[in-house]
């Protein structure tokens, strides 16, 4: 059964270069680009007036928001990480972090906003206490580029994906590797824990999405339908739907219960680099209603918003 979504708003040429990352909170949709800008788009304004967070001198490729939607982390191509207070729109200095961690690539803030998980180009994982500005713990993998990282909703597990297809899950408290998931030979681009912590969704250059059972470590099921690398994944808050963005220019919404695609959006053929959900009630101006919606960004330099078609 399909679950149609409709295009509701867009900002063409939102950035001067490719847009690599998007996040959302109730007030803002936030984008990061190769033009070195981190931009906040007002979800309550149809004109989507932008606010730019300063401080980057080189392109920015990853963003992460904490569970309280009060902190934003961003990392650039120079591997420098910046943390911002989203309420005050001010930077929270982390001088020791940027002096200590080298080759930072993917980032993820914990739900409580107290620590940051970082993957590095050497394949290491670092957990950094952003309150005390000091290392909390580090993990060693097989030494290949750490392309993506995620933290479980209960802040107990961290997962990383790597250029050689490696996928690792660690217990944060003990440092023990829980699983090294087999079967992938292409680069991993996204790993995402489901909200309830039951599943880990994995995607990459293989063009499909693999979903693993976290309790057993077994492969649970696979989602097929993209014709290009699947670069981005995002679970909706209930875990009922999984959103994906691909190099084929398509965004897809997948029903976990049905294990099938229920909606596809394809505004153009430009690669989609990242996607994020807007919860119910967020962004009535940019998505034109109170149903859940999502945003996508990519190489066409535009920000696009969509809303579930049924209801309000």
KAGIUR-V623562 format. One record per residue. RES is the residue in three letters. PHI is phi in degrees with one decimal (NA if undefined). OMEGA is omega in whole degrees, 0 to 359 (none if undefined). BURIAL is # if it has 24 or more other C-alpha atoms within 12 Angstrom, else .. Layout:
res = <RES/RES>
phi = <PHI/PHI>
omega = <OMEGA/OMEGA>
burial = <BURIAL/BURIAL>
This chain:
res = <UNK/UNK/UNK/UNK/UNK/UNK/UNK/UNK/UNK/UNK/UNK/UNK/UNK/UNK/UNK/UNK/UNK/UNK/UNK/UNK/UNK/UNK/UNK/UNK/UNK/UNK/UNK/UNK/UNK/UNK/UNK/UNK/UNK/UNK/UNK/UNK/UNK/UNK/UNK/UNK/UNK/UNK/UNK/UNK/UNK/UNK/UNK/UNK/UNK/UNK/UNK/UNK/UNK/UNK/UNK/UNK/UNK/UNK/UNK/UNK/UNK/UNK/UNK/UNK/UNK/UNK/UNK/UNK/UNK/UNK/UNK/UNK/UNK/UNK/UNK/UNK/UNK/UNK/UNK/UNK/UNK/UNK/UNK/UNK/UNK/UNK/UNK/UNK/UNK/UNK/UNK/UNK/UNK/UNK/UNK/UNK/UNK/UNK/UNK/UNK/UNK/UNK/UNK/UNK/UNK/UNK/UNK/UNK/UNK/UNK/UNK/UNK/UNK/UNK/UNK/UNK/UNK/UNK/UNK/UNK/UNK/UNK/UNK/UNK/UNK/UNK/UNK/UNK/UNK/UNK/UNK/UNK/UNK/UNK/UNK/UNK/UNK/UNK/UNK/UNK/UNK/UNK/UNK/UNK/UNK/UNK/UNK/UNK/UNK/UNK/UNK/UNK/UNK/UNK/UNK/UNK/UNK/UNK/UNK/UNK/UNK/UNK/UNK/UNK/UNK/UNK/UNK/UNK/UNK/UNK/UNK/UNK/UNK/UNK/UNK/UNK/UNK/UNK/UNK/UNK/UNK/UNK/UNK/UNK/UNK/UNK/UNK/UNK/UNK/UNK/UNK/UNK/UNK/UNK/UNK/UNK/UNK/UNK/UNK/UNK/UNK/UNK/UNK/UNK/UNK/UNK/UNK/UNK/UNK/UNK/UNK/UNK/UNK/UNK/UNK/UNK/UNK/UNK/UNK/UNK/UNK/UNK/UNK/UNK/UNK/UNK/UNK/UNK/UNK/UNK/UNK/UNK/UNK/UNK/UNK/UNK/UNK/UNK/UNK/UNK/UNK/UNK/UNK/UNK/UNK/UNK/UNK/UNK/UNK/UNK/UNK/UNK/UNK/UNK/UNK/UNK/UNK/UNK/UNK/UNK/UNK/UNK/UNK/UNK/UNK/UNK/UNK/UNK/UNK/UNK/UNK/UNK/UNK/UNK/UNK/UNK/UNK/UNK/UNK/UNK/UNK/UNK/UNK/UNK/UNK/UNK/UNK/UNK/UNK/UNK/UNK/UNK/UNK/UNK/UNK/UNK/UNK/UNK/UNK/UNK/UNK/UNK/UNK/UNK/UNK/UNK/UNK/UNK/UNK/UNK/UNK/UNK>
phi = <NA/-79.3/-136.3/-65.1/-120.6/-120.5/-71.8/-117.5/-162.6/-160.0/-120.8/-80.0/52.9/-65.1/-131.8/-87.6/-143.5/-53.1/-102.3/-98.2/-146.5/-144.2/-137.4/-145.5/-130.9/-62.2/-89.5/-129.3/-104.2/-118.7/-126.9/-132.5/-136.9/-67.7/-84.1/77.7/-102.0/-110.0/-118.9/-105.6/-106.7/-69.8/-68.9/-98.2/-122.1/-65.5/-81.9/44.4/-64.3/-88.8/-122.0/-107.7/-87.2/-89.8/123.5/-97.4/-111.9/-144.0/-55.5/-114.6/-122.5/-136.3/-130.4/-154.6/-114.6/-74.9/-66.8/-84.3/61.2/-113.0/-126.6/-127.8/-108.9/-142.5/-132.9/-106.7/-69.3/-88.4/70.1/-84.0/-108.7/-123.5/-118.6/-123.8/-86.3/-74.7/-80.0/-95.8/55.3/-126.9/-75.0/-103.1/-63.1/-134.0/-63.6/-68.4/-55.4/-74.5/-83.6/-99.9/-86.2/-107.4/70.6/-62.5/-126.8/-90.4/-138.5/-152.5/-80.6/-67.0/-57.5/-83.8/74.2/-93.3/-144.8/-124.4/-94.8/-130.7/-102.3/-118.0/-67.3/-89.1/95.2/-85.3/-121.1/-122.0/-103.6/-119.0/-74.6/-85.3/-81.6/-95.2/54.8/-151.5/-68.2/-96.0/-171.2/-136.8/-131.5/-106.2/-111.4/-90.8/81.4/-116.3/-40.3/-86.5/-82.7/-155.1/-151.9/-152.7/-120.4/-65.0/-61.3/-88.9/61.0/-104.7/-127.4/-127.6/-123.1/-132.3/-119.3/-133.3/-62.2/-88.3/93.6/-69.8/-134.9/-129.4/-124.1/-121.2/-80.3/-68.5/-68.9/-96.9/81.1/-76.9/-74.7/-79.3/-145.7/-117.0/-81.8/-89.1/98.0/-112.7/-121.0/-103.2/-58.7/-92.0/-110.5/-150.9/-129.3/-142.6/-74.0/-70.3/-55.6/-83.8/79.3/-81.6/-120.6/-122.5/-92.9/-133.0/-145.7/176.3/-74.9/-76.0/78.5/-118.7/-113.3/-103.4/-119.3/-110.8/-82.5/-70.4/-69.7/-95.2/78.4/-85.3/-70.3/-88.2/-166.0/-129.7/-114.1/-118.5/158.8/-76.7/-109.4/-143.9/-51.7/-95.2/-92.3/-145.5/-136.9/-155.4/-84.5/-76.1/-58.3/-87.6/79.6/-80.3/-130.5/-122.3/-104.8/-133.6/-129.5/-133.9/-64.5/-76.7/86.7/-111.4/-109.7/-130.5/-108.1/-112.4/-85.4/-72.1/-64.2/-85.6/56.9/-151.0/-77.0/-112.8/-159.0/-134.0/-119.6/-146.0/-73.1/-157.8/-96.2/-73.4/-56.6/-96.3/-96.2/-157.3/-142.2/-154.6/-86.7/-111.8/-63.0/-55.7/91.4/-83.5/60.1/-59.5/-77.0/-82.6/-110.6/71.3/173.6/-109.7/-68.5/-66.7/-142.9/-151.6/-125.2/-136.2/-140.7/-176.0/-77.6/-85.2/69.9/-107.9/-108.0/-125.8/-115.8/-137.6/-136.8/-58.8/-73.8/-76.5/72.8/-92.1>
omega = <182/178/191/172/181/175/185/183/175/171/179/184/178/176/180/181/178/177/188/187/175/174/180/168/184/185/189/157/190/183/178/191/173/178/177/181/166/190/178/180/184/181/183/181/178/179/178/180/185/169/182/175/186/173/180/178/181/184/181/188/177/175/172/177/177/184/179/181/181/181/178/174/180/179/182/181/173/180/177/181/175/178/183/169/184/178/181/184/179/176/173/187/175/186/182/179/185/173/189/185/181/176/179/178/181/183/175/175/176/180/182/176/183/179/185/173/185/169/183/180/177/176/180/174/179/171/186/176/184/175/182/184/179/180/178/180/174/182/177/175/183/172/174/186/177/189/185/183/176/177/178/186/179/179/181/183/172/179/177/175/190/185/181/181/179/177/184/176/181/168/184/184/185/185/183/174/180/180/162/190/184/168/180/181/177/181/176/182/181/168/184/174/173/183/181/178/181/187/166/177/185/176/180/187/179/177/176/179/176/179/183/173/185/182/184/186/182/174/184/179/183/179/183/177/177/180/178/177/176/191/187/176/175/174/171/188/181/184/180/184/176/181/179/175/190/174/179/178/183/165/181/172/183/172/180/179/181/182/181/177/181/179/176/175/180/182/177/182/182/180/174/183/181/179/173/177/164/184/177/180/178/169/180/180/185/178/170/179/183/175/176/179/176/178/177/179/180/188/180/174/181/169/182/179/180/179/173/190/184/176/186/none>
burial = <././#/./#/#/#/#/#/#/#/././#/#/./#/#/#/#/#/#/#/#/#/#/#/#/#/#/#/#/#/#/#/#/#/#/#/#/#/#/#/#/./././#/./#/./#/#/./#/#/././#/#/#/#/#/#/#/#/#/./#/#/#/#/#/#/#/#/#/#/#/#/#/#/#/#/./#/./././././#/./#/././#/#/././#/#/#/#/#/#/#/#/#/#/#/#/#/#/#/#/#/#/#/#/#/#/#/#/#/#/#/#/#/#/././#/./#/#/#/#/#/#/#/./#/#/#/#/#/#/#/#/#/#/#/./#/#/#/#/#/#/#/#/#/#/#/#/#/#/#/#/#/#/././#/./#/./#/#/#/././#/./#/#/#/#/#/#/#/#/#/#/./#/#/#/#/#/#/#/#/#/#/#/#/#/#/#/#/#/#/./././././././#/#/#/#/#/./#/#/#/#/#/#/#/#/#/#/./#/./#/#/#/#/#/#/#/#/#/#/#/#/#/#/#/#/./././#/#/#/#/#/#/#/#/././#/#/#/#/#/#/#/#/#/#/#/#/#/#/#/#/#/#/#/#/#/#/#/#/#/#/#/#/#/#/#/#/#/#/#/#/#/#/#/./././.>
